Amino acid sequence: MNVLEIQNKAKENRGRSRVYLLQSVETTEILKVGVTTDNYRIPHFNKIGYANVTDWELIHLVWLDTKEEGEALEKMIEAKLSKMNYKLPEIKWDNLHNGKTDQGAREIYKADSALVLRVIKGASTSLSAWMN
């Protein structure tokens, strides 16, 4: 069992959401931002070849108290990165698990990971201030 699976099973984390940043190991400027309520989704991206990428690596994870907070943070990040013209159009991709061509990978960005991390941290700070 990996560290993420152990954290996911911890009682205090039940019901919490996570906003994650994945990065392609080979093509480091290809990034995926998403939100989930469990960590089993994250390693699944490599198995299915999400966005035609099979080497996704988790580089950042933000824990939030509720699903709604996670979704709000993800939308804030998406809006900022889209405005900065880093968001890629939906990518059609072949699902390695079932062999079907999928409709499109979303929340994929072509940017420097340090810049995206700054956007995530800024959005997290804004959301925290708004929530309090």
Buried (B, 14 or more C-beta within 10 A) or exposed (E): EEEBEEBBEEEEBEEBBBBBBBBBEEEEBBBBBBBBBBBEEBEEBBEBBBBBBBBBEBBBBBEBEEBEBBBBBBEBBBEBBEEEEBBBEBBEBEEEEEEEEBEEBBBBBEBEBEBBBEBBEEBBEEBEEEEE
